[in-house]
Amino acid sequence: MKTPLLSLLLLTLFGLSVHAQSDCGTMQNLERMIKEDPSLKARMEEIERQTQEWIKKNEVARPGYIDPQQVSQNGKSGNPSTLSVCGYDNTKLQDLTAPTTIGQIVNPSPNCINGGQFVTVKGLIPGNTYRISTCGTNVFNTQLTMYTAGGSQAVAHNDDYCGTQSEIYFNPILSGDYDVLVDASNCVSNTLCATLEVELVKTPRPIITIPVVFHIFHNGEALGTGRNLSQARIDSQMVMLNRDFRRLNGDIHGTPAAFRGVSDDVLVEFCLADRDVSGNATTGVTRHAGAFNYTSSSFEAQKPSTAWDRDKYLNFWTCDLYNQGAYAQFPGGPAGTDGIVVDYTVVSPVPGSVPDRTAFARHSVHEAGHWLNLRHIWADENGCGADDFVADTPQQAAKTPDATCPTFPVTDGCSPSFPGIMFNNYMDYTSAPCTRMFTRGQALRMDACLATTRASILTSGGCSSINPTGINDLDLSNSISIYPSPNNGLFSFLVSANWTDPSSGGKEKLDKINLTIVNVLGEKVFETSVSEQESNIDLRHQPNGVYFIQVTFGKGIFENVIAVKKIIINK
């Protein structure tokens, strides 16, 4: 079994001089703080105890999560898939209508599905979590693989969640119908009976909104040049933070099914503060000019004079870190330095100014994960003895080399079987365009942080609007039609409702609708802005396959209001 939790915490957090990765700014910052204030070690140990206690009591918030202390050294229970995703070659058994109330279970009638058969579950809804399971009394070793209806894309997979049986906790990214394939081990068929259940186990909790204040440290440059970042770049970074934390990133569709199936919408959004600590109107941006030469200790000494109340705001400092990239402060550290520090060069560029702003923006996504108490996925120790305290991230021997994007699957000594290490996770060191997801367990850990150590931010009042998106995403999605579908690449995009700009308080009509189309690998193949309610799109130059239209409404930070629609090109 693994090392007891608190002893392991001491090893992974406080044995840093021996085990920490030297290029991790967040861990270097933690090591420095502990040296300056040894009492921080005890505070963080108590925070971890509270975190684990909250998780045990509230596991229902993210069903399917397994207590890390119950996980053996040989692999994390609940995510031990040992065989590859099964191909779409099964025979249809019947249709099932998705359950609509928590606890409702639907299953085949009679409840007997053979290896090599599938059911189509109709009407799955994004945000809901469904338990798809063969963990009943079965007579053969099952594998589960989920596809979008018709077999266009594998979206989830599990083998041996419960003994020799399998289970998937699935939060769909897109609404619609999904095929659930049951296979015997090694993706073979048989005529034996397995029981299959589809249960609605969770509906989404309300979105939590975190007010953010940017502190721009510069050397006197004109506004919008050099270190003195423009408002447009700040807005762009906010859009990208919200996109990734809400699992609205287009490249999630290119994530391998074995990983994508455990991905989750964190249900956390970030708003640029419009009220300061005294309740007065603010832009959420402060600017500080001076000859700032960065060293860790000298910059940390300057932060308290600019920090806003960390119980109400996420402080976000930008400066010249001289190629360090970014770092954050875990919960429990000093109030005056609590927040995220990012080199000005890796703040998200304005859309269109560089080929891929994702490569820049995700430094901040990674650091926001640390601020909400996430560890690195490899737990900052070479070897299998450490843990990130998240059960559905496979064990990992070391970080993925910086700025690389390996070919799936990648196995190592800690995760020697398929699907291997989860290098697509935001908390690895893979190149930014390759990191694409948080897991259900990571979302639960962030929930625990927001319910305990950072609970005060829930009543901040730093943003006058409760939800920075301002519009119900599902209502938007239901008001969009694509026809015909499937099509030969030429199709119409129809908006069947009028919406107003949330930034205007509902008084002004949205001035544009932005369309970005990506393929199943998350690669952008088309983008445009339209103002008409019906538009014709021509993708006849693209090959046959499945594509996703990301629909963005509004401007500025409100560009994170996104609906996603699937199209199929079949010439």
N, C-alpha and C positions, 0 to 999 in steps of 0.2 A: 504494500500500500504506500501511498505517498506520505511525505513528511506531514505531521500535524499542521493544521492551518497556520497558527500564529508563529510557530517555529519556522515554517516555510516563508512566512511574510518577512521575518527578520532576515532570512537568507537572501531573498530576492530583492528586498528594498534596502537593507542596511549593510549588506556585505559588498557594497558597491565598489570599494577600492580593489576588490579581487575579481568580481564577476561582471561589472557593468561594461557595456559596449562603449568604447571611448568616444565614438562620434555621436552619441545620443545627447543632444543638448538638454532635454528634460531630465534625464537621469544624472547628468553632470550637475545640473542646477540643484537637484535634490541632495546629491552627495555634499555639495558645498553648504547647503542650508543645515544639514545635520551636523557637519563639523562646527558650524557657527553656533548652533543651538541644539545640543544633544537631547534636550527634552522633546524635540520634534519626533523622535523615534517612538516614544510612548504614545504621543497623540495619534500618530498614524496607525499604530497597532490597535488603538481603541476604535479608530474610524473603521478599520477593517473588520473588527469584531461586530460593530454596529451594522456594517454593510451585509455581512453574512447572516446576521440575525434577521434583518429586514427581508433578505431574499428568501429565507426559509419560510417566513410568514406570508409572503406575497408572490410565491412562485406562480400562482394562478394568473398573474399579470402577463406572464410570457410562458404559456403552457409548453411543456416539453423540455424545459430546462432541468438539468440534473444537478444536484448538490455536488460541487467539486470534491468535497471530502469523501464522497462515496465512490469516487473514480479510482480505479486501480492504476498501478504504474504502467501497465501494459497497453493502456488505451482508454480514451474517454468514453464512458458508457453513453449510449444515445447517439453517437456519431462514428461508429466503427466500420463503415462500409468497406468491404473487402473485395468486392467485385465491381467491374465497370458497369456503366449505365447500359441497360438493355435497349436494343434497337426496337423500332416501331414495326413489329411484325406479328402482333398478336391478333386474335379473333375477338370481335366484339360480342359481349354477353348481353348487356342491356343498358338502358339509360337510368340514371338516378337524378332526382331533383335535389339540389344542395339544401342542407338543413338551414333553417332560418331563425331558430331560437337556441340560445345556449343550452347545451346538454342534449339537444335533439340528435338522434343517430339515424342515418339511413344506410341501408345495405341491400344487396341483391336479394331477390325472392325467387326461389329459396336461396338461403345464404350459403352458396357453394360456388366458388370460382376456381377454375383449374389453372395450373401453370400454363401460360400461353394465352390467357384470355384478358380482356379489359372491360371496364365499365366507363361510360361517359358521365361525369358529374356535371350537371347543367346549372349555370347561374352562380358560380363562385364570385364573391365580392371582395375587392381589395380592402385591406384593413382588418377583415375577419381572419381569424386563425382556425383552420380546420385540421382535425386529427384524422389521418388516413392510415388505417392500421389492419394488419393481419395477425395481431397479437392475441388471438383467441386460441381455441383448441384446434390445431392444425396437424396434418400428418405429413407435410413436406416442408422443406427449408425454402422460405419465400424471399423474393426480392420485389421491391416496389419501384416503379419508375413512372413519373408523370410527364405527360406531353400536353401542349395546347391541342385542342380538339382537332383531329385530322392528322396528328403526328407531325406538325410543322416544326416544333422545337421541344426538346426535352427541358423541363423546368425544375425537376426535383428528383431525388433518388435516395433510397436507403436500403441497406442490407444488414440484417441482424441487429436491429435496435433492441429487441427483447428476446434474448436467446437466439434461436434460429429464425425467428420471425422478424418482421420489419414494420416500421412506423415512420410516418412523415408528419410533421407539424407545419402546415403550409399556409402562408399569408400571400395570396396572389398579388402580383404587380398589376395585372390587367383583369378587368371583369370579363366573365365569359365562361365557356365550357372547357373542361379539361378531361383528358383520358387518363385513367389510372390503370396501369399495366401490372398484372401479377405474373411473375415468372418463378420457376424453381431455380435453385442455385445454379449459377453459370448460365442463366438466361435460357433455360430449356423448358420444354412443355411437358405436361402430363395430364392425366385424367382424374387426378385426386382432388379432394375438396379442401379449399382453404376458406375460412370465414373472413369477410371484409367489412369494415365499418368506416363510415365517414361521419364525423361528429363536429358540430360547431362548438368550439371551446372558448373562444374569446371574440369580443367585438372591441374596436379601438377605444381607448380612453381619450379624454379631451387632450388636445395639443397643448404642450407646455411651451411658453414663449419666454425667451431669455433676452433681456435688454443688454445691448452692447454699446460701449463707448470706445471710440478709437482715439488714441493719443499719438499724434504724428510728431516724431522727433526728426528735425531736419537741420541743415546747416545754412539756412537763410536763402535757399533757392526760391524762385518764383513759384507761386501756387501751380501745382500740376506738373512740375518738373523735378527730376531727381528724387530726393528723399521726401519732398513736400507733396505727398500724393494727392491726386485730384479726387474730388467727390465721386466722380464716375468710377474710379478704381475701387473706392471703398464700397460703393453700391454693388459693383460686380462681385466683390468678395462675399458680401452678404448673400447675394443670389446663390452663389456656389455652395456656401455653407448650408443654406436651407435645402438646396437641391439634393445634396448628398445625405443629410440627416433624415430627409423624408423619403429616401429611396426613389427619387424622381430623376436620377441620373440615367441618361440613355444607355450608357455602356453597361448597366446592370444586365441587360439582355444578352450580352456576350459572356457572362459569367458561367462557368461550367455548372451543369445542373446539380451535381452533388453539393456544391457550395451555395448556389443561388437558392436552393430549396430551404436553407436555414437562414437566409437573409431576412432582415426585418426593417420596417419603417420605425425609426426611433421615436416618432411623434414628438420631436423637439424642433422648434423653430427659433430663429434669432431675429430680433428687430433692432434697428438702429435707434437708440434712445431718443425720444422727443421730449422727455422731462428730466431735468437734472435732479440732484439730491435734495434740492429745496422745492421741487415741484414746478420750477420755471421752465418755459419752453427752451429747447436746445436742439442743435443739429446732431448731437451725439458724436461730435468730433472736436477734439482740442488740438492745438498746434503749438509746438515749442521749438523755437529757433535757438541755436547755439552750436558751438564747436564740439559736437559729441563724438568722442573717440571711444569706441566700444571696448570694454573688457567686462567680463561677467560681474565682477565686484563693483566696478565704478558705475555701470548702468543700473544695477540693482539698487544702488544708493540713491539714484535719481528718481526711481519709480514712485516711492511713497508720496512725494510732493505733488504728483499729478494724478494719483489713483483716486477713483471714485469708490464709494462704499461697496465693497465686494459682496455684501449681503444683498445688494440690489442690482448690481451690474457685473457683467463680464468685461473686465478691463482688457483692452487689446492694444498693445504698444507696437508701433512700427518704427524701425530705425535701421542704421547700417550695422549689421551683425558681422560684416567681413566674412561672408560665405558660410557662416554657421547654419543658416537656414531659419530655424525657429526652435522655441522651447516653451514649455508651459509649467505651471505650478500645480502639483496635486493638491487636493483638499487637505487642510490641516496646517498649511504653512502660514507665514505672516500675512496680515491683512493688507499691508501697504504694498506688497509685491505680488499679490494674487492676481493671476490672469495669464495671458498669452503674449509672447514677444515674437515678432516675425520680422525677418529681414525685408526691407522695403521692396527688394527686387522680386520676391516671391508672393507678394500680394496679387490677387487675381487681376490680370489686365482687363481693359475694356473689351467687350466682345468685338471680334473682327480685327483687333490690333495685332494679334499674333495667331499662328495656326492653331494652337491648342492651349487655351487658358487653363484647362484642367491641370496641366503639369505644374502650374503655379499655385492654383487655388487649394489644392489638397494638402499642402503643408499645414494650412490652418485647420482643415478637417481633422487631421491626425492629432494636432495639438489640442483641439477642442475635446477630443476623446480623452486625452490625458487629464484635462481640467475637470472632466466628469468622471474621473477615477478609473479609467481604463489603463491597463498595462500593455506593454508591447506583447504581441502575440507569441513571441518566443520566450517571454518572461525574463529577458535580460540576463540569461545565463546559458553558456554553451553546454549542451547536454540535456538530458530528459528529467533532471531532478527538480526543476522549477516549474511554476505554473502561473498562468495569468488569471486564475480564479474564474475562468469561464469554461463551462463544460462543452459547449458546442464548437469551440475552436480546437482543431486537432493539435496534439502536442507537436512541438517544433524544436529541433536541436539548436538552431541559431537563426539569426535574421537572414532574410533573403538579401543577397548583395544589393547595395544601393543602386538605384536607377536601372534595374534590370526588370525584364518581364518574361519569366520563363514559360516554357510550353507545358501546359497541363497534360498529365499529372506530374507532380514532383514529390517524390518520397524521400525520407531520410531515416536515420536510426530510431527516431521517436515515433514517426508515422510511416512505417515501412510498407503499408498496404494502401491500395486505392481508397479514397481519392488523394491521399498524401497531405502535404501541408497546405494551409489556406492562404496562399500568397496573394490572393485577391482582396484580403482584408485591409481596411484602412490603417490598422495598427501594425502592419508589417513595414519593411523598408523598400518594398518593390517600387518601381518607377510609378509616378503619380497616375498616369493614364491606366495602369494595370490594377490599381487598388480601386475597389468598386462597391464595397459592402461592409455593413456591420451585421453581426449575427443577433439572433433572438436573445442569447445569453448576454451579449454585450449590452443590448438595449435594457435588459433587466438590471444589470449592474449600474447603468446610468440612471435608471429609475430609482435605484436604492440611494444613489448619491443625491438626487434631487429631493428625495423624501427624508433625508437625514442631514448630512453635512451642509448641503447647499439649499435646504428647504426654504430659507428666508427669501430666496430670489423669486419664489412663486408668487409672492405678494408685493413685488417691487414697486409697481406703478411707474416704472421707467419708460414704458411705452403706453400711450393713451389708447391705442387700438389693441384689443385682446389678441386678435389673430392677425399677423402681418400679411397673410394671404388675402384676407378680406372676403373671399368667395369660397363656397363649398366646392371642393375639387370634384366630388362625385357628381354633383348637379351639373357642373360644366361638362364633364365627360358624357353624361347622358344627353346633353343637348347638341352633340356633334355627330354627324353622319358621314360615312364614307361610302360612296356607291359608284359603280358596282364593286362588289368585293366577293370573290376574287375578281381580278381584272387583268388586262394585258399591259398595265403600266400607265394607262390613261384613265383618270378617274376624277370625280368631283368631291370637293370638300365642302360640306354644308353646315353652317351654324344656324340652329333653329331657335335661337333666343338672343335678345339684346342684353348686354351686360354693361355695367358702369364701372369706371375706374375706382378701385377701393381707396386710392390715395386722395380722391376728391370727396370722400364721404358719400359716394353714390350719386353725386350731382352731375358728373360728366360721363359721356359715353366713352368707352374704350376706343382709343384712336388707332389701334393696330392689333392684329392677331399674327403672332410669329409662328411659323411652321419650321420644324427641323425634322428631317427624316433620316433615320439610321437603320442599318441592316442588323442582322442578328448578332454580329460581332461588336455592335456599338459604334461602328464607323459611320460618320456623317456622309450621306450621299446627296443631300439636297436641303436647301433652306431658303426661306423667303418670308416677307412680311406682306400681309394682305389686309385690306380695309373693307372689302366687300363681304357679304354674308355667304356667298357661294363662289367658289373658285375652282378652276380646272387645273389639275396637276399632271404633268407629263413625265413619267419615269420609264418610258419605253426603252430607254438606253440601258436600263439596269437589268441584270439577269433575273430569272425566275427565283422566287423565294419569299420569305417573310420579312416585312419591314415594319417599323414603328414610327408613327408620327407623334412627335412631342409638340404640344400646343401650349404656347406661352402667351399670357395676356398681360397688358399693362406696360409699365415702364419702371425704371429704377429697381428698387428692392422688390416691387410687386411683380417683377418678371418671374419670381419663383412660383407663381400660380400656374400649375401645369396639369394638363390632362394628356393621356397617352392613348392612342388608338392603333390597332394592328391592321395592316393591309397585306394581302397575298397577291403577288404577281405571278400569273400562270398564262403565258402566251400560247 
